[in-house]
Amino acid sequence: MKPIKRHSLPFIPTANLVDIAILLIIFYMACSNFVSQTAAKVTLPKAEALERQQEPLILVLIDSKGNIYLQGRQVENSAAVQSGVSALLQGKETDAMRMVMFRCDEGVTRDVFEPVISAIVEAGGIIMAVGENVGTGK
Amino acid sequence: MYKLPKKKQLDQEAIPTTSLADMMFLLLIFFIMTTTLSRVTGFVSDMPSGSSGKQESKDKTPTVLLQGDEVRLNDEVTTMASLRNSLMALHLELKEGNDKIVMVSTAGNVTYQSYYQVLAAIQSCSGVVAIVTEDAEEKK
């Protein structure tokens, strides 16, 4: 009778796996942008020659129903946007820090978006208007 | 010398790290799912604030009027496509200060889509957008 040959299981080194996972987690934590406007439905307007932009820290959003949001929280009107943006921009002097991301639904009418744009400008913000690039962009 | 009790004590003080890998992978999956690595596209516009009464005479400044679906540049009816060409012909990139300003006024039922296209066209031609609101016009 032949003796039973026991095959040892192949050894996979997993000691470094945790280190790799930690490095990946640090990478994703550093690169993450948590979307704060998921509740609002916005169809972005389309235009040519739009460029990629850095996301500013301040966000003003108008959804398809005309609701206005500042930093993810709904506000009543453009006056609230002006006071809110003004407070957020206090002590910020460089152009990069005064950027305000403006996301607005393409179907919103001027009586809603125009006072909000004016409010951001009056508060001292530089508008970064978000849209979708079509055609011959840079 | 018999040292077994000391070794046993050391084993009890060791931090259990067997579940660390599981936690790391859970966090990793969470961050992979929630991360948006793409940058947004758009344009940056540093619009001048203040009333239009401080501006220079309006006839010198190019003015885009959006009225419903109609687009007018200096009171002449144009289209979105030709607006950009007309603005490029102004060579705003060679001008400085207030000469770069293009006034944008609206009337009637204007949607953000057409407004955005006008602003993007002005911005791509190195112009500076100045919004003319109804209140400012009334102050004149």
Interface residues (C-beta under 8 A of the other chain):
Chain A: T14 L17 V18 A21 I22 L24 I25 Y28 M29 C31 S32 N33 F34 V35 P45 K46 A47 E48 A49 L50 E51 R52 Q53 Q54 E55 I62 D95 M99 M101 C104 D105 E106 G107 V108 T109 R110 F113 E114 P115 I117 S118 V121 E122 G124 I126 I127 M128 A129 V130 G131 E132 N133 G137
Chain B: T17 L20 A21 M24 F25 L27 L28 F31 I32 T34 T35 T36 L37 R39 V40 T41 G42 F43 V44 S45 D46 M47 P48 S49 L66 R84 T106 N109 V110 T111 Y112 Q113 Y115 Y116 Q117 L119 A120 A121 S124 I131 T133
